[in-house]
Amino acid sequence: MPRTQNKARLYLILSLFITALALRIFLIPNRGFEADIAFWKSWGLSALDNGVVVGIGVTNNNYPAPFSYVLGFLAFLYRLFANPHIFDSYWNSGNVLFLLIAKLPSILADLGIAGILLYIGHRVNKNMDVVRWGTPVEHPQSRNVLVRTIYNIQKVFMWSEDVNTSDAERGTRTSDGGRRTTQSFPPLSFHFYFLLSILYLFNPVSLIDGALWGQVDSLGVLIFMAAVILAASDKPILAGAVYTLSMMTKLQNMIYGPLFFLLLWQLGAFQGLVRGIIGAVSAFFFLNMEFLLKKNMSTVMESLTSNYDYFPMMSLNAFNLWWIAAKGAGMQMSDKLLSIGIINAKTTGLLLFSSGYLLAGVTMVKETMKKMFVKRTVADEKNYYLENKTGDPSTPSIELRTSSLRVNARRGTPVEHPQSRNVLVRTIYNIQKVFMWSEDVNTSDAERGTRMSDRGKRADRDIQHTNYKNDGSNNFFYEQQRSDILFHFFTALIIVAFSFFLFQTESHDRYAFPVSVFMLIWGIFYVHRTNTEKMRTFWWKTRTFRIFIIGYIVFSILFFLNLHTALSYNYPHNSIPALLLLRNPGFTIPISILQISFFFFFLYIARRTIKLGAFLIAILFFGGTCLMMNLPLLTKSPVSLTRLTPHTSQQGFGSRVTDMPVNAAGPSKNWNRLSVQYSFYKKGIGTHANSFIVYDVNGLFKRFTADIGIDTEAGAQGSVVFKIYGDDRLLYQSDLVKRFEYPRHADIDITGVKKFALIVEDGGDGINDDHADWLRPTLWP
């Protein structure tokens, strides 16, 4: 490309980036989601004043522990310009200085994501130019000592130029540029990549999430995308480390972990997977080193697990399946209500998400596994057919040639393992094929060399080098293009991100944000794969490009409306006034339906990539799991109440414990079995007066039975009254129950009852020692 055109393109890119930056700066004074900004202030100042380890403990910080370093740094930057301990100015929600500092990471991350798209497009097109104009020369045969040295170093560290590709994929090197055509991303015009970067920069989703709202979703996605680029460049250790950093920045990146490590396995074989895990684990301990040295890793683990069931609601303003089920009141309805038989909404959401994840996983690995286990058999059959097709009696069959050569074979000569008679050797060989050990992966036939038979006999070299040429073990790595692997990976990422957002209960309004980035990368592969070489030259005229662009715009509009409406529920004065009229179920429920419909439209578009078998596996998994969990209902078998989770649980001391007394809610040394006057029970509920536990049974049961009493662990003052309510109607009330009394039995009719409540009240002398047990509580269909 002429230098003047390069300059013009550079000026255009810079001008649009500056415009996008200016637009975000314009949005900074908006107070956004004031609660999130207040959390950044509180957590950051605490980390700055007390240190990260102590600072987390004295606040309600529920983000991954290492993220506190980022927040502490933000507070440090603020302190350079103003005193954060001046209460009125620092805690003012309109503090523009802090808004600027707090929103700056997201703004820079937005520019970084667009920059990654441009970087990929630049490298792809630069490599295309090199192959077109360069003079081919193979590095291994180069006379230049420096070139050979770099080549060998690359082989050791598995750099992208020389690893996981066959000679055909690797292509030729160029004497003028020394670069190969990248096999990771499709070689479309730079203008296509430039268009995608502009689509993201001016996407209302990216504008509202960071520069207006003040969240850091884009920062987490940027770091995750950097990890993917490193994985595609065959730097698994660094990729694993950066992935951990992305997870410690935004915990939602945890859900992409299995797919990411599957990618490392596909691109770098078993060795690449191990290196990636080493990098990830090393980064985890490095990022949490201060907690490790101060023997406070429990805080780190709590930050990673405390968010489970943190908001036990149907939907946290995510317009999804459960928003529809809650009739537009997802924030007011518990996700412990039953949805499918005795399966509550939360578990149903987990099953739907797991089914989506299974669909994504099968989509990623199906081609790899197919080539691993099928390709060798197909090659053997083809070679046998070709060997015997001529019908020339002078040409012996494979069996005869092999057996005759085996007689005259010399000790210690090479033979392919698949032809070995030794069961152990064949087993080891097949295990190597499954796990793709280094002996069989990432090497050419010449590098891999020949194997030694178990008996040290020589095989027919004509058969070995003719019939099995280019059909060595794990040659699927050579023939399954890296771009195919990445295309399946991004398809799987979109499925997982959508499943997490649309089908999980407790889903936040922002959880679909990564799709706004993943879909852009997916679109590159989609347009490239669905068009011929000639059509790719005029990609903007193709039908698949129009489908992709229209689909991306539709998704962006729908998700922007979801984000804006969620913001306006909490802070209408920080929202767009013209859109405030849309905050009603008559609008939000259709948006939910459209977002779910868009996901299924995506699955339809990607059906040839996903394949029918993957859909059937996911459907059978969900249907089969639901059937098994509801088997007691179908067989009219009794169901322990402990299998259900109450949607309301309150008590005067401690917390409700399943199958153990109330003191077991403390440290493990207090764990004990349920018992009343030393009559022990395996199943039951340990609680404490005054307690109020409500279950949704949805009219599925006719009878309830249980034993009741004061637990053996209680002191002598224990005295309570047990009550059972059905749909706010008293069904059972015990006499005063005291300590040292034997268990009493309750058997009541609950036909048609939907809301089932267990209540324990104190006996009129206070709640000291009132450790009450519901023993062997059973529901009868």
C-alpha positions in Angstrom: 0.0 0.0 0.0 1.4 3.4 -0.9 2.8 5.6 2.0 0.2 8.3 1.4 -2.7 5.7 1.8 -1.1 4.4 4.9 -1.0 8.0 6.4 -4.6 8.6 5.4 -5.7 5.4 7.0 -3.7 6.2 10.2 -5.3 9.7 10.3 -8.8 8.3 9.9 -8.2 5.7 12.7 -6.8 8.3 15.1 -9.6 10.8 14.4 -12.3 8.1 15.1 -10.5 7.0 18.2 -10.3 10.5 19.4 -14.0 11.1 18.7 -14.9 7.9 20.6 -12.7 9.1 23.5 -14.3 12.5 23.5 -17.8 11.0 23.6 -16.8 9.0 26.7 -15.3 12.0 28.4 -18.5 13.8 27.8 -20.3 11.1 29.7 -18.0 11.0 32.7 -19.8 13.7 34.8 -23.0 11.6 34.7 -23.2 9.9 38.1 -24.1 6.6 36.6 -24.9 3.7 38.9 -24.2 5.6 42.1 -24.1 2.5 44.3 -21.2 0.9 42.3 -19.3 4.2 42.3 -19.8 4.4 46.1 -18.4 0.8 46.4 -15.3 1.8 44.4 -14.8 4.7 46.9 -15.3 2.6 50.0 -13.3 -0.4 49.0 -10.5 1.7 47.4 -10.1 4.0 50.3 -10.1 1.1 52.8 -7.4 -0.6 50.8 -5.3 2.6 50.6 -5.6 3.3 54.3 -5.5 -0.2 55.8 -3.8 -2.2 53.1 -5.5 -4.7 50.9 -5.7 -7.6 53.3 -7.1 -5.7 56.2 -9.2 -3.4 53.9 -11.2 -6.2 52.5 -12.1 -7.5 56.0 -13.6 -4.2 57.2 -15.8 -3.5 54.2 -18.5 -5.4 52.3 -16.1 -6.0 49.4 -17.4 -9.0 47.4 -15.1 -8.7 44.3 -12.0 -11.0 43.8 -9.4 -10.0 46.4 -6.7 -8.9 43.9 -9.1 -6.3 42.3 -8.7 -4.3 45.6 -5.2 -3.4 44.3 -6.8 -1.7 41.3 -9.3 0.1 43.6 -6.6 1.1 46.0 -4.6 2.5 43.1 -7.7 4.6 42.0 -7.9 6.0 45.6 -4.2 6.7 45.4 -4.6 8.7 42.2 -7.4 10.6 43.8 -5.2 11.5 46.7 -2.7 13.0 44.4 -5.2 15.7 43.5 -7.5 15.9 46.5 -7.9 14.7 50.1 -10.1 11.6 50.2 -10.8 12.1 53.9 -12.7 15.3 53.3 -16.1 13.7 53.7 -18.4 16.1 51.9 -16.3 16.3 48.7 -15.1 12.7 48.5 -18.5 11.0 49.2 -20.5 13.4 47.0 -22.0 11.3 44.2 -21.3 14.2 41.8 -17.5 14.2 42.6 -16.3 14.6 39.0 -12.6 14.0 39.9 -13.4 10.6 41.3 -15.9 9.8 38.5 -13.1 10.5 36.0 -10.6 8.3 37.8 -13.2 5.5 38.4 -14.4 5.4 34.8 -10.9 5.7 33.3 -10.0 2.0 33.3 -13.2 1.1 31.4 -12.7 3.9 28.9 -9.1 2.8 28.2 -10.3 -0.8 28.0 -12.8 0.1 25.4 -10.0 1.7 23.3 -7.9 -1.4 24.0 -10.6 -3.8 22.7 -10.9 -1.8 19.5 -7.1 -1.7 19.3 -7.0 -5.5 19.5 -9.3 -5.8 16.5 -7.1 -3.4 14.5 -4.0 -5.3 15.6 -5.4 -8.6 14.4 -6.5 -7.0 11.1 -3.0 -5.4 10.6 -1.1 -8.6 11.3 -3.4 -10.7 9.0 -3.0 -8.2 6.1 0.7 -7.7 6.7 1.3 -11.4 6.5 -0.8 -11.6 3.4 1.4 -9.0 1.8 4.6 -10.8 2.9 3.5 -14.1 1.4 2.5 -12.3 -1.8 5.7 -10.4 -2.4 8.3 -12.2 -0.3 10.8 -14.8 -1.5 10.1 -18.1 0.1 12.8 -19.7 2.1 12.5 -22.4 4.9 14.0 -21.3 8.1 15.4 -24.8 9.0 17.4 -24.8 5.7 18.5 -21.2 6.0 22.2 -20.6 5.8 21.9 -17.7 8.2 23.0 -18.8 11.7 20.8 -16.2 13.4 17.7 -17.4 11.5 18.3 -21.0 12.4 19.0 -20.1 16.1 15.7 -18.2 16.3 13.9 -21.0 14.6 15.2 -23.5 17.2 14.3 -21.3 20.1 10.8 -20.9 18.8 10.5 -24.7 18.6 11.6 -25.0 22.3 9.1 -22.3 23.5 6.3 -23.3 21.0 6.0 -19.9 19.4 3.3 -19.4 16.9 5.6 -19.3 13.9 6.6 -23.0 14.2 4.2 -24.8 16.5 1.1 -26.9 16.1 1.1 -26.5 12.3 2.1 -28.7 9.5 4.4 -27.6 6.8 1.4 -26.8 4.6 -0.2 -24.7 7.3 3.1 -23.1 8.3 3.7 -22.2 4.8 7.0 -20.7 3.6 9.1 -18.1 5.3 10.1 -14.9 3.5 13.5 -13.6 3.2 12.4 -10.0 3.3 9.9 -10.2 6.1 10.5 -13.4 8.0 6.8 -13.9 8.8 4.3 -16.5 7.9 0.6 -16.2 7.0 -1.3 -16.4 10.3 -3.6 -19.4 10.6 -5.4 -18.1 13.6 -7.6 -15.3 12.1 -9.2 -15.1 8.6 -7.4 -13.1 6.0 -10.1 -10.6 5.3 -9.5 -7.0 4.3 -8.2 -4.6 7.0 -11.3 -2.5 6.3 -13.4 -5.3 7.7 -11.5 -5.3 11.0 -11.5 -1.5 11.1 -15.3 -1.5 10.7 -15.6 -3.9 13.6 -13.5 -1.7 15.9 -15.7 1.3 15.0 -18.8 -0.7 15.7 -17.6 -1.5 19.1 -16.3 2.0 19.9 -19.6 3.6 19.1 -21.8 0.8 20.3 -24.3 2.2 22.9 -23.6 -0.9 25.0 -19.9 -0.1 25.4 -20.8 3.6 26.0 -23.4 3.0 28.8 -21.6 0.2 30.6 -18.3 1.9 31.2 -18.3 5.7 30.6 -21.8 6.2 31.9 -22.6 3.4 34.4 -19.0 3.2 35.8 -18.6 -0.6 35.7 -15.4 -2.5 34.6 -16.9 -5.3 32.4 -14.8 -4.0 29.4 -11.6 -4.3 31.5 -12.3 -7.9 32.3 -13.1 -8.7 28.6 -10.0 -6.9 27.4 -7.7 -8.9 29.6 -9.5 -12.1 28.6 -9.1 -11.3 24.9 -5.4 -10.7 25.6 -5.2 -14.2 27.0 -6.9 -15.6 23.9 -4.5 -13.8 21.6 -1.6 -15.2 23.6 -3.1 -18.7 23.4 -3.5 -18.3 19.6 0.2 -17.2 19.5 1.2 -20.4 21.3 2.3 -18.8 24.6 0.3 -21.1 26.9 2.1 -20.2 30.1 1.6 -16.5 29.6 -2.0 -17.1 28.3 -2.9 -19.0 31.5 -1.4 -16.3 33.7 -3.3 -13.5 31.9 -6.5 -15.6 32.0 -6.2 -15.7 35.8 -5.7 -12.0 35.9 -8.9 -11.5 33.9 -10.8 -13.7 36.4 -9.4 -11.8 39.3 -10.5 -8.6 37.7 -14.0 -9.7 36.8 -15.1 -13.0 38.4 -17.7 -13.7 35.7 -14.7 -14.7 33.5 -14.5 -17.8 35.6 -17.3 -19.4 33.5 -15.1 -19.3 30.4 -12.3 -21.2 32.2 -13.1 -24.8 30.9 -13.5 -23.5 27.3 -10.2 -21.6 27.6 -8.2 -24.6 28.8 -9.9 -26.7 26.1 -8.5 -24.2 23.6 -5.0 -24.5 25.1 -5.3 -28.3 24.7 -6.5 -28.0 21.1 -3.8 -25.5 20.1 -0.9 -26.8 22.2 -1.8 -30.4 22.9 -1.4 -32.0 26.4 1.9 -30.1 26.8 0.2 -26.8 26.1 -2.6 -27.6 28.5 -0.2 -28.4 31.3 1.8 -25.2 30.6 -1.4 -23.1 30.7 -2.4 -24.6 34.0 1.0 -23.9 35.4 0.8 -20.3 34.3 -2.7 -19.9 35.7 -1.9 -21.4 39.1 1.3 -19.5 39.3 -0.5 -16.2 38.6 -3.2 -17.0 41.1 -0.6 -17.4 43.9 1.4 -14.4 42.7 -1.7 -12.1 42.6 -2.7 -13.3 46.1 0.9 -13.4 47.5 0.2 -10.9 50.2 -2.8 -12.9 51.5 -0.7 -16.1 51.3 2.2 -14.6 53.3 -0.2 -13.3 55.9 -1.9 -16.7 56.1 -5.2 -15.2 55.1 -6.1 -17.2 52.0 -9.6 -17.8 53.5 -10.4 -14.2 52.5 -9.4 -14.9 48.9 -11.5 -18.1 48.7 -14.5 -16.3 50.3 -14.2 -13.5 47.7 -14.5 -16.2 45.0 -17.4 -18.1 46.5 -19.5 -15.6 48.6 -21.4 -14.4 45.5 -23.2 -17.7 45.2 -26.8 -17.0 46.3 -25.8 -13.5 47.2 -29.0 -12.1 45.7 -31.5 -15.0 45.7 -33.9 -13.5 43.3 -35.3 -14.6 39.9 -33.5 -11.9 38.0 -31.4 -8.9 38.9 -32.9 -6.7 36.1 -31.7 -9.1 33.4 -34.4 -9.4 30.9 -34.3 -13.1 30.5 -36.4 -16.3 31.0 -36.9 -15.7 34.7 -37.9 -12.0 34.2 -40.7 -13.4 32.1 -41.5 -16.1 34.7 -41.6 -13.3 37.4 -43.9 -11.2 35.1 -41.5 -8.3 35.1 -40.8 -8.4 38.8 -37.6 -10.4 38.9 -36.1 -8.4 41.8 -39.1 -9.2 44.0 -39.5 -12.9 43.6 -37.3 -15.7 45.2 -35.6 -18.1 42.9 -36.4 -20.9 45.4 -39.9 -21.3 44.1 -40.6 -24.6 42.3 -40.5 -24.5 38.5 -40.4 -28.1 37.2 -41.9 -30.6 39.6 -39.8 -30.4 42.8 -36.9 -28.6 41.0 -36.8 -24.9 42.0 -36.1 -22.1 39.7 -32.4 -21.7 40.7 -31.7 -25.4 40.1 -33.6 -25.3 36.8 -31.5 -22.3 35.7 -28.3 -24.1 36.6 -29.5 -27.1 34.6 -30.3 -24.9 31.6 -26.9 -23.2 31.9 -25.2 -26.6 32.2 -27.0 -27.8 29.1 -25.8 -24.7 27.3 -22.3 -25.3 28.5 -22.4 -28.9 27.4 -23.6 -27.7 24.0 -20.7 -25.3 23.8 -18.1 -27.9 25.0 -19.3 -30.5 22.4 -19.2 -27.8 19.7 -15.6 -27.1 20.6 -14.2 -30.6 20.7 -16.4 -32.6 18.4 -14.2 -32.1 15.3 -11.0 -32.7 17.3 -12.3 -35.9 18.8 -13.7 -37.1 15.5 -10.4 -36.7 13.8 -8.5 -38.3 16.7 -10.5 -41.5 16.7 -11.8 -41.8 13.2 -9.1 -40.5 10.9 -6.7 -43.3 11.4 -9.3 -45.9 10.7 -10.4 -44.2 7.5 -6.8 -43.9 6.3 -6.2 -47.6 7.0 -9.2 -48.6 5.0 -8.3 -46.3 2.2 -4.8 -47.7 1.9 -6.0 -51.3 2.0 -8.4 -50.5 -0.8 -5.7 -48.8 -2.9 -3.2 -51.6 -2.3 -5.6 -54.3 -3.4 -7.5 -52.4 -6.1 -5.2 -53.3 -9.1 -5.9 -57.0 -8.8 -2.3 -57.6 -10.0 -1.4 -61.1 -8.8 2.2 -60.0 -8.6 1.3 -57.4 -6.0 0.8 -59.2 -2.7 -1.8 -58.0 -0.2 -0.8 -55.9 2.8 -1.2 -58.8 5.1 1.1 -61.0 3.0 3.7 -58.3 2.5 3.8 -57.4 6.2 3.9 -61.1 7.3 6.7 -61.9 4.9 8.7 -58.9 5.9 8.2 -59.8 9.6 10.0 -63.1 9.0 13.1 -61.4 7.6 13.0 -58.4 9.8 16.1 -57.4 11.7 16.2 -56.7 15.4 15.9 -53.1 16.5 14.4 -51.6 13.3 11.5 -49.2 13.3 7.9 -50.1 13.0 4.7 -48.1 13.5 3.0 -48.8 16.9 -0.5 -49.4 15.5 0.9 -52.6 13.7 2.4 -54.0 16.9 1.1 -57.2 18.3 1.8 -56.3 21.9 -1.4 -55.2 23.6 0.5 -53.0 26.1 2.3 -51.1 23.3 -0.9 -50.6 21.4 -2.6 -49.3 24.6 0.2 -46.9 25.3 0.1 -45.7 21.7 -3.7 -45.1 21.9 -3.4 -43.2 25.2 -0.8 -41.0 23.6 -3.3 -40.3 20.8 -5.9 -39.4 23.3 -3.8 -37.0 25.3 -1.6 -35.9 22.4 1.7 -36.3 24.0 4.7 -34.5 22.6 6.0 -37.6 20.8 3.0 -37.4 18.4 2.0 -33.7 18.4 3.4 -30.5 16.9 6.1 -32.4 14.9 6.4 -33.4 11.3 6.9 -37.0 10.2 10.6 -36.3 9.9 10.8 -34.8 13.4 8.6 -37.4 14.9 10.7 -40.2 13.4 9.7 -43.9 13.5 8.8 -46.0 16.4 10.4 -49.2 17.6 8.3 -52.4 17.7 8.0 -54.4 20.8 10.0 -57.2 19.2 12.6 -55.0 17.5 11.6 -56.0 14.0 11.5 -53.9 10.9 8.2 -53.0 9.2 7.8 -52.5 5.5 9.1 -49.0 4.9 7.3 -48.7 1.7 4.0 -49.2 3.5 5.2 -47.0 6.3 6.1 -44.1 4.1 3.7 -44.6 1.3 0.5 -45.8 2.8 0.8 -43.7 6.0 2.4 -40.6 4.6 0.9 -37.5 6.2 -1.4 -39.8 8.2 0.6 -40.0 11.4 -1.0 -39.9 14.7 -2.8 -36.6 15.6 -2.5 -35.3 12.1 -5.8 -33.7 12.8 -3.8 -30.8 14.3 -2.3 -30.2 10.9 -5.5 -30.5 8.9 -7.9 -28.9 11.4 -6.9 -25.3 10.8 -6.2 -23.1 13.8 -8.8 -20.7 12.5 -11.4 -23.6 12.7 -10.5 -24.2 16.3 -10.8 -20.5 17.1 -14.1 -20.2 15.3 -15.6 -23.1 17.3 -14.1 -21.5 20.5 -15.9 -18.1 19.9 -19.1 -19.9 19.0 -18.9 -21.8 22.3 -18.1 -18.5 24.2 -21.2 -16.9 22.8 -23.4 -19.9 23.7 -22.0 -19.9 27.3 -22.3 -16.1 27.7 -25.9 -16.1 26.5 -26.8 -19.2 28.6 -25.4 -17.6 31.7 -27.3 -14.4 31.1 -30.6 -15.7 29.8 -31.1 -18.9 31.8 -29.5 -18.5 35.2 -31.5 -17.0 38.0 -29.7 -14.2 40.0 -28.3 -13.0 36.6 -27.2 -9.3 36.6 -28.3 -6.9 33.9 -24.7 -6.6 32.6 -23.8 -10.3 32.2 -24.3 -10.3 28.4 -21.7 -7.6 27.9 -19.0 -10.0 26.7 -21.2 -11.0 23.8 -20.8 -7.5 22.4 -17.1 -8.3 21.9 -17.2 -12.1 21.2 -19.8 -11.6 18.4 -17.5 -9.2 16.6 -14.7 -11.8 16.6 -17.1 -14.6 15.6 -18.4 -12.5 12.7 -14.9 -12.4 11.2 -14.8 -16.2 10.9 -18.5 -16.4 9.9 -18.1 -14.1 6.9 -14.9 -15.7 5.8 -16.1 -19.3 6.1 -19.5 -18.7 4.3 -18.1 -17.1 1.2 -15.8 -18.0 -1.7 -12.4 -16.4 -2.2 -13.8 -14.1 -4.8 -16.8 -13.1 -2.6 -14.4 -12.3 0.3 -12.9 -9.6 -1.8 -16.3 -7.9 -1.8 -17.3 -8.9 1.7 -19.6 -5.9 2.2 -21.9 -7.2 -0.6 -22.3 -10.7 0.7 -25.5 -12.0 2.3 -23.8 -13.4 5.4 -22.1 -10.0 6.1 -25.5 -8.4 6.0 -26.9 -11.1 8.4 -24.0 -10.6 10.8 -24.2 -6.8 10.8 -28.0 -6.6 11.2 -27.9 -9.2 13.9 -25.1 -7.4 15.8 -27.0 -4.1 15.6 -30.3 -5.8 16.8 -28.5 -7.4 19.7 -26.8 -4.1 20.6 -30.1 -2.2 20.7 -31.9 -4.9 22.7 -29.1 -5.2 25.3 -28.7 -1.4 25.5 -32.4 -1.0 26.3 -32.0 -3.7 29.0 -29.0 -1.9 30.5 -30.6 1.5 30.4 -33.9 0.3 31.9 -32.0 -1.4 34.7 -30.1 1.9 35.4 -33.3 3.9 35.2 -35.0 1.6 37.8 -32.4 2.7 40.3 -31.3 6.2 39.2 -33.9 7.7 36.8 -32.2 11.1 37.0 -29.0 9.6 35.5 -30.9 8.1 32.6 -32.1 9.3 29.2 -35.5 11.0 29.9 -37.1 9.9 26.7 -36.6 6.2 27.6 -38.1 6.4 31.1 -41.5 5.6 29.7 -40.3 2.1 28.8 -39.9 0.9 32.5 -43.0 -1.3 32.6 -43.6 -5.1 32.1 -45.4 -4.4 28.9 -42.0 -3.3 27.5 -39.5 -5.3 29.5 -41.1 -8.7 29.0 -41.1 -8.3 25.1 -37.5 -7.3 25.3 -36.8 -10.5 27.3 -38.6 -12.6 24.6 -36.6 -10.9 21.9 -33.3 -11.4 23.6 -34.1 -15.1 24.0 -35.3 -15.3 20.4 -32.0 -13.7 19.3 -30.0 -16.4 21.0 -32.0 -19.1 19.3 -31.6 -17.3 16.0 -27.8 -17.3 16.6 -28.0 -21.1 17.3 -29.9 -21.5 14.0 -27.2 -19.5 12.1 -24.5 -21.5 13.7 -26.3 -24.9 13.3 -23.8 -26.2 10.8 -21.0 -25.5 13.2 -22.8 -26.9 16.2 -24.3 -29.9 14.5 -27.5 -31.8 15.3 -25.7 -34.3 17.6 -24.6 -31.6 20.0 -28.1 -30.2 20.2 -29.5 -33.7 21.0 -26.8 -34.3 23.7 -27.7 -31.0 25.4 -31.5 -31.7 25.2 -31.1 -35.2 26.5 -29.0 -34.0 29.4 -31.5 -31.5 30.5 -34.5 -33.7 30.0 -32.9 -36.7 31.6 -31.7 -34.8 34.6 -35.1 -33.2 35.2 -36.7 -36.7 34.9 -34.3 -38.2 37.4 -34.7 -35.4 39.9 -38.5 -35.7 39.7 -38.5 -39.5 39.9 -40.0 -39.5 43.4 -43.1 -37.6 42.2 -43.5 -39.9 39.2 -43.2 -43.0 41.4 -45.3 -41.6 44.3 -42.4 -42.0 46.7 -41.9 -39.9 49.9 -39.6 -36.9 49.5 -37.5 -35.6 52.4 -38.2 -31.9 53.0 -34.4 -31.4 53.2 -34.3 -31.9 49.4 -36.1 -28.6 49.0 -34.7 -25.1 49.7 -36.9 -22.7 51.6 -37.5 -19.3 49.9 -37.7 -17.6 53.4 -35.6 -18.6 56.4 -35.3 -16.5 59.6 -34.4 -17.4 63.2 -33.4 -15.7 66.5 -29.9 -17.3 66.7 -27.5 -18.8 64.3 -28.7 -20.1 60.9 -30.7 -23.0 59.6 -28.7 -26.2 59.2 -29.6 -29.2 57.2 -29.1 -32.7 58.8 -27.3 -31.2 61.8 -28.2 -29.2 64.9 -28.0 -25.4 64.9 -24.6 -25.2 66.5 -23.2 -27.0 63.5 -23.4 -23.6 61.6 -20.2 -22.7 63.5 -16.8 -24.3 63.1 -16.4 -28.0 62.2 -15.6 -28.9 65.8 -19.2 -28.2 66.6 -20.6 -30.6 64.0 -22.9 -33.2 65.4 -25.8 -35.4 64.5 -29.4 -34.4 65.0 -30.7 -36.0 68.2 -33.4 -35.5 70.8 -32.7 -37.0 74.2 -30.1 -39.2 72.4 -32.5 -40.5 69.8 -30.4 -39.8 66.6 -31.7 -38.9 63.2 -30.0 -38.9 59.8 -32.3 -36.3 58.2 -33.8 -33.2 59.5 -33.5 -29.4 60.0 -31.7 -27.8 62.9 -33.1 -24.3 63.8 -33.5 -22.0 66.8 -36.5 -20.1 68.2 -37.8 -17.8 67.0 -37.7 -19.3 63.5 -39.8 -18.9 60.4 -39.1 -21.2 57.4 -41.2 -21.2 54.3 -41.2 -23.7 51.4 -42.9 -23.7 48.1 -44.5 -27.1 47.6 -46.9 -26.0 44.8 -49.7 -28.3 45.8 -47.7 -31.4 44.8 -48.1 -33.3 48.2 -50.9 -34.6 50.3 -49.3 -35.4 53.6 -46.5 -34.2 55.9 -44.9 -36.2 58.7 -42.1 -35.3 61.1 -40.7 -35.8 64.6 -40.1 -32.7 66.7 -38.1 -31.8 69.8 -35.3 -29.9 71.6 -31.9 -31.1 70.4 -29.6 -32.9 72.8 -26.9 -30.2 72.4 -29.2 -27.6 74.0 -29.0 -26.4 77.6 -31.6 -27.2 80.3 -33.7 -24.0 79.7 -34.9 -25.0 76.2 -38.6 -24.8 75.7 -40.5 -24.1 72.4 -43.8 -24.5 70.6 -43.8 -26.0 67.0 -46.4 -24.7 64.5 -47.1 -25.6 60.9 -49.0 -23.3 58.4 -50.3 -24.1 55.0 -51.1 -21.1 52.8 -51.3 -18.9 55.9 -53.7 -21.4 57.6 -52.6 -23.1 60.9 -52.5 -26.8 60.4 -50.7 -28.0 63.5 -49.6 -26.6 66.9 -47.7 -28.6 69.5 -47.9 -28.3 73.3 -45.0 -26.8 75.1 -41.9 -28.9 74.3 -39.0 -28.9 76.8 -35.5 -30.1 77.0 -35.0 -33.8 78.2 -38.4 -34.8 76.6 -38.5 -37.5 74.0 -39.4 -36.7 70.3 -43.0 -36.1 69.4 -44.6 -37.0 66.1 -46.7 -34.8 63.8 -48.7 -36.2 60.9 -50.9 -33.7 59.0 -52.9 -33.3 55.7 -51.4 -30.7 53.3 -53.5 -31.5 50.2 -53.5 -28.5 47.9 -51.1 -26.5 50.0 -48.7 -24.3 48.0 -46.9 -22.3 50.6 -45.7 -24.5 53.5 -44.4 -22.8 56.7 -42.5 -24.3 59.7 -42.5 -22.0 62.7 -40.8 -22.4 66.1 -41.7 -20.0 68.9 -40.1 -19.7 72.3 -41.9 -21.2 75.3 -42.4 -17.8 77.0 -39.1 -17.8 78.9 -36.8 -16.3 76.2 -34.9 -18.0 73.5 -31.9 -19.3 75.5 -31.2 -23.0 74.7 -34.1 -23.1 72.2 -32.3 -25.5 69.8 -35.3 -26.9 67.9 -35.2 -29.8 65.5 -37.6 -30.9 62.7 -36.6 -34.6 62.5 -37.1 -36.8 59.5 -39.5 -34.3 57.8 -41.2 -36.0 54.9 -43.6 -35.0 52.2 -45.9 -37.6 50.7 -47.2 -37.2 47.1 
